[in-house]
Amino acid sequence: MSFFDYVSANSEIIGFLLLQHLQVVLLAVGFATAISLGVAIGTERLPRVRAALLATSGTILTIPSFALFGLLIPVFGLGVAPTVLALTVYAIFPILRNTVTALETVDGAVIDAATGMGMGSGRRLRIVRLPLAWPVILNGIRVATIMVVAIAAIGAAVRGPGLGELIFRGLSRIGGANALNEALSGVVAIVVVALLLDVLFLLIGKLTTPRGLHV
């Protein structure tokens, strides 16, 4: 059976796993975004704490994904929980780094003008700083998303949802009938998910970036 014939014959299961993969990635990125924004805003007056958290989240990226998934099994078991948690941990650093950088580089003159208009720190953050920082923050979210799309495939090692199931199952019986097609369909589908999400974030950037900030 050719690759395209295999995909056609198994389109239902491939589509189901693709949706699972997409859901688990977006869930993890959503958690990571909330955590990163909270940490970046909450540690503005605590530079040492912020630096320590950035260093810690950056160091976590050096942990091999297989090892991190495995370390989570004794506490969280198998399935969705360890998969989402591991992906969230990996996604935090690029989002946190970009959020911190974006907030720190907002033009001081703009902030002074907002202060002169009587805005408190909360209003300055909501109305001035976050909108100006948003393009950089969004780019961090985009990078984190594309990164965890690939890492999510490893979640199959802990029985997590997604396209990794096709890859692991195909590789486990390589040499058998359609084993290569099965693994390859998982790989191609992951590339498709990454491309779709990349395009989605580009559209979100165009729609949500303040008009004066479009380059």
C-alpha positions as CSV (number, residue, x, y, z in Angstrom):
1,M,0.0,0.0,0.0
2,S,1.4,3.4,-0.9
3,F,1.6,6.2,1.6
4,F,-1.3,8.1,0.1
5,D,-3.4,5.0,0.0
6,Y,-2.6,4.4,3.7
7,V,-3.6,7.9,4.7
8,S,-6.8,7.7,2.7
9,A,-7.7,4.4,4.3
10,N,-6.9,5.6,7.8
11,S,-8.0,9.3,7.5
12,E,-10.5,9.0,10.3
13,I,-8.1,7.8,13.0
14,I,-5.4,10.2,11.7
15,G,-7.8,13.1,11.9
16,F,-8.9,12.1,15.4
17,L,-5.3,11.9,16.7
18,L,-4.5,15.2,14.9
19,L,-7.4,16.9,16.8
20,Q,-6.1,15.4,20.1
21,H,-2.6,16.6,19.4
22,L,-3.9,20.1,18.6
23,Q,-6.0,20.2,21.8
24,V,-3.2,19.1,24.1
25,V,-0.8,21.6,22.6
26,L,-3.2,24.5,22.9
27,L,-4.1,23.5,26.5
28,A,-0.5,23.4,27.5
29,V,0.3,26.7,25.8
30,G,-2.7,28.3,27.4
31,F,-1.5,27.3,30.9
32,A,2.1,28.4,30.1
33,T,0.9,31.8,28.8
34,A,-1.2,32.4,32.0
35,I,1.7,31.4,34.2
36,S,4.3,33.4,32.3
37,L,2.2,36.6,32.3
38,G,1.5,36.2,36.0
39,V,5.2,35.7,36.8
40,A,6.4,38.5,34.5
41,I,4.0,41.0,36.0
42,G,4.2,39.8,39.6
43,T,8.1,39.9,39.7
44,E,8.6,43.4,38.2
45,R,9.8,44.7,41.5
46,L,11.7,41.5,42.4
47,P,14.5,41.4,39.8
48,R,16.4,38.7,41.5
49,V,13.3,36.4,41.8
50,R,12.6,37.1,38.1
51,A,16.1,36.3,37.1
52,A,16.1,33.1,39.1
53,L,12.8,32.0,37.5
54,L,14.0,32.8,34.0
55,A,17.2,30.8,34.7
56,T,15.2,27.9,36.1
57,S,12.7,27.7,33.2
58,G,15.6,28.0,30.8
59,T,17.5,25.1,32.5
60,I,14.4,22.9,32.3
61,L,14.6,23.1,28.5
62,T,17.9,21.1,28.7
63,I,16.1,18.1,30.3
64,P,15.5,15.5,27.6
65,S,11.8,15.1,26.9
66,F,11.8,11.4,27.5
67,A,13.4,11.9,30.9
68,L,10.9,14.6,32.0
69,F,7.9,12.5,30.9
70,G,9.3,9.5,32.7
71,L,9.9,11.5,35.9
72,L,6.3,12.6,36.0
73,I,4.9,9.1,35.9
74,P,5.3,8.2,39.6
75,V,3.4,11.4,40.6
76,F,0.8,11.9,37.8
77,G,0.6,8.4,36.3
78,L,0.0,7.9,32.6
79,G,-2.2,9.8,30.1
80,V,-3.2,13.4,29.6
81,A,-2.0,14.8,33.0
82,P,1.8,14.2,32.6
83,T,1.6,15.1,28.9
84,V,0.0,18.5,29.5
85,L,2.2,19.2,32.5
86,A,5.5,18.4,30.7
87,L,4.4,20.5,27.6
88,T,3.4,23.4,29.9
89,V,6.8,23.3,31.6
90,Y,8.7,23.4,28.3
91,A,6.5,26.2,26.9
92,I,7.0,28.6,29.8
93,F,10.5,29.8,29.1
94,P,10.1,31.3,25.6
95,I,6.8,33.0,26.7
96,L,8.2,34.3,30.0
97,R,11.4,35.5,28.3
98,N,9.6,37.4,25.6
99,T,7.1,38.9,28.1
100,V,9.8,40.1,30.4
101,T,11.7,41.6,27.5
102,A,8.7,43.2,26.0
103,L,7.5,44.9,29.2
104,E,11.0,46.1,30.0
105,T,11.5,47.7,26.6
106,V,8.2,49.7,26.4
107,D,9.2,53.3,25.8
108,G,9.6,55.2,29.1
109,A,8.3,58.4,27.5
110,V,5.0,56.7,26.8
111,I,4.7,55.4,30.3
112,D,5.5,58.9,31.7
113,A,2.8,60.4,29.5
114,A,0.3,57.8,30.8
115,T,1.3,58.7,34.4
116,G,0.9,62.3,33.6
117,M,-2.7,61.6,32.5
118,G,-3.4,60.2,35.9
119,M,-3.2,56.5,35.2
120,G,-2.2,54.2,38.0
121,S,0.1,51.3,37.6
122,G,-2.7,48.8,36.9
123,R,-4.3,51.0,34.2
124,R,-0.9,51.7,32.6
125,L,-0.3,48.0,32.4
126,R,-3.7,47.2,30.8
127,I,-4.0,50.2,28.5
128,V,-0.5,51.1,27.6
129,R,2.2,48.6,28.4
130,L,0.6,45.2,27.5
131,P,-0.8,46.5,24.1
132,L,2.7,47.8,23.2
133,A,4.4,44.7,24.4
134,W,1.8,42.3,22.8
135,P,3.6,41.7,19.4
136,V,6.7,40.4,21.3
137,I,4.7,38.4,23.7
138,L,2.7,36.8,20.9
139,N,5.9,35.9,19.1
140,G,7.0,34.1,22.3
141,I,3.7,32.2,22.4
142,R,4.1,31.3,18.7
143,V,7.6,30.0,19.3
144,A,6.5,28.0,22.3
145,T,3.6,26.5,20.4
146,I,5.6,25.3,17.5
147,M,8.2,23.8,19.9
148,V,5.7,21.8,21.9
149,V,3.9,20.6,18.8
150,A,7.0,18.4,18.2
151,I,7.6,17.5,21.9
152,A,3.9,16.5,22.2
153,A,4.7,13.4,20.1
154,I,6.8,12.1,23.0
155,G,3.7,12.1,25.1
156,A,2.8,8.7,23.5
157,A,5.6,7.2,25.7
158,V,3.3,7.9,28.7
159,R,0.1,7.0,26.8
160,G,-0.6,10.7,26.1
161,P,-3.0,11.7,23.4
162,G,-2.0,12.8,19.9
163,L,-0.1,11.8,16.8
164,G,2.9,10.4,18.7
165,E,0.8,7.2,18.9
166,L,1.2,6.6,15.2
167,I,4.9,7.2,15.3
168,F,5.6,5.0,18.2
169,R,3.3,2.2,17.0
170,G,4.8,2.3,13.5
171,L,8.4,2.3,14.8
172,S,7.7,-0.6,17.2
173,R,6.8,-2.9,14.3
174,I,9.1,-1.5,11.7
175,G,9.5,-4.0,8.9
176,G,5.9,-5.1,9.2
177,A,3.1,-4.2,6.8
178,N,2.5,-0.5,6.6
179,A,4.7,0.2,9.6
180,L,6.7,2.9,7.8
181,N,3.5,4.4,6.4
182,E,2.0,4.6,9.9
183,A,5.0,6.3,11.4
184,L,5.4,8.6,8.5
185,S,1.7,9.6,8.6
186,G,2.3,10.7,12.2
187,V,5.3,12.8,11.3
188,V,3.6,14.5,8.3
189,A,0.5,15.2,10.4
190,I,2.7,16.9,13.1
191,V,4.3,19.1,10.4
192,V,0.8,20.0,9.2
193,V,-0.3,20.9,12.7
194,A,2.8,23.1,13.1
195,L,2.2,24.9,9.8
196,L,-1.4,25.5,10.6
197,L,-0.7,26.9,14.0
198,D,2.1,29.1,12.6
199,V,-0.3,30.6,10.1
200,L,-2.9,31.0,12.8
201,F,-0.5,33.0,15.0
202,L,0.5,35.2,12.1
203,L,-3.2,36.0,11.5
204,I,-3.8,36.6,15.2
205,G,-0.8,39.0,15.2
206,K,-2.2,41.0,12.3
207,L,-5.6,41.2,13.9
208,T,-4.6,42.0,17.4
209,T,-1.5,44.2,17.0
210,P,-2.3,47.9,17.5
211,R,-2.4,49.6,14.1
212,G,0.5,51.9,14.9
213,L,2.8,48.9,15.7
214,H,2.4,47.1,12.4
215,V,5.7,47.0,10.5
